[in-house]
Amino acid sequence: MLGAILSLTRILDRTGPDMSAAIDKLIRDARRATASGQGLAARAQLLAALTRFPANQRLAAELVGVQAQVSGLPGRAFGRDHVARLMRIKATTGIAAAIEDAEIAVRLCPASAFARGVLGALMIEARRPADAIPALRAALKIDPAYLEAAVNLATALRLVGQAAAAVTLLDDLLTRRPDFAPALDALAAVSGVVPALAMPVWARLANQRPDDVEVLFHLSGCQTAVQEFDAAAETLRRMLMIAPGDVRALNNLGNIELDAGRIDAAAGLFDAAIHAAPRSGRGYYNLGRAVDFAPGDPRVDAMRALAKDPALPTDDRVPLLFGLAKALEDQGDVDESFAHLNAGNDLRRSGIDYSTAADAALLDDLRARFPASAPGLGPQDCADAPRRAIFIVGMMRSGTTLLEQILSSHSAVHGAGELDHLGAALEHEVAQTQGPLGRDALLRIRTAYLSAIAALPGNAPVVVDKMPANFRFVGLIRKALPEARILRMRRDPVAVCWSIYKTLFTNARIGYAWRLDEVVAYHDLYVAFMADMQAQYPGAVLDVDYKALTETPEPVIRAVLDHCGLPFEVACLSPQDNTRAIRTASLRQVRSGIYTGSTSRWKGFERHLAPLITHFNATN
């Protein structure tokens, strides 16, 4: 019987009596199939026929009947019972089957905004945001007051890279309903992608609801992300006036104080966070960033006891283990320190999907996209820009923060920290095409990047972008930003890999940091990639040796400034006097000035690092 239905659908493109007879037979066979328990197959064939002939009322009426028999619900209506059925289908058969059923509901109930909204929500859940957008737009056209559809549309827009449109939609919705929680959640998600766009909306909501700690919390996060640290601190203090024990506000305000070099104030806030939430692993970890633990410090025993609590959530256990490892290192207990560090890394790694092979493939793709032989932008494309970039690249923990602090001590330089603008601009372009990028794509990347750094605080003509992972984009920088300068920090690989392993990174995209063998493997990929870039673009990258920088700073700094086209300034020799905020794991070392003590700190852990040491001894 199903074979008959399938064969009949192949002749439905005919016209006249033949087509009418074919439809008659298709309908008869669909009814028999449904009666014999094959209703889903009959429904699929009727739907396929109706897709080709959407105006055929007989097919539509038959599909309504079959759907009613299959579902046990009215075919020309869509309500809560239909949604409950879709959820059962999703749970038992899968989301693809639920989407298929929802698509039928939209065809049978084209005027139902609810049906279209549910279809859009399912498509978002199935990671098909581009397909969700038309359904959700149609739902809102039918019912402009359908708030859930508006929120889902904003989510879909964010997921396809249209964050500005998402913010505009949410801004309009929250103007009408400032307390609509799903819209606030969606705005929080956008804030993590483009905080500068979301910040004005949070600011307006904070003015409307000055006692809402959640609104203040998100506003402070946006302010911090765009480097408005004083404003963020003030917002967090407002939070603490309303909720004095809010652990998030205490920790975040402590981090701002720590970044600004106010170590004692930061330590006091972290101690207050621990007092407010004694099981807060994050509070203990943050405290370890601000203080060194002397032998006998009772807080270390408290950390040990908390680490033995089997009920401690992973989100608290991981930072606690890293904090305890640092405290024990301070006290000279190397073996117990490493044991806790290893446990924290293993626990963090268990929640991350990472592959060295995927990173290798990414670097190979970047080699193919930006070979020296591919054309780049010429002088005619690179009109005078308001600001010029200096990129500091390398492995994390190689001394990039120290070099940025030195450069940002120069009167003509603004230290912007770790910016992700270049990678974000490139990501959009590589999603559109394969192989080397053309002139138009390079111009779009250039415009986007220069616009982003032009919007940074101050009016210094040179901006330092200290994103270590930008080493991947040496070729792109040479093609799209030829006036920029690139500095590469080089440091003892054992010290680098060990320092990465003992640092708790918040960015989950740094997938290689949690196992020593994967850190070493990534370092090897990095070395090979940089060798290729320096061979293809000779002279484009200045290597800066960390050991030489710390032992004989002045000649190295003079060479760096000369490469960057900047005159020497004596202030660059005293980066500890630079009051700018530092938002990396190196902040306390950098506040101590240019010193040599950190290069060999790993040597106390030699017996735990034997495979790493052996590897680099063999490759050097």
Beta strands, then each sheet from edge to edge (+ up, - down):
strand 1: 388-393
strand 2: 413-415
strand 3: 462-465
strand 4: 485-490
strand 5: 541-545
sheet 1: 2+ 3+ 1+ 4+ 5+
end
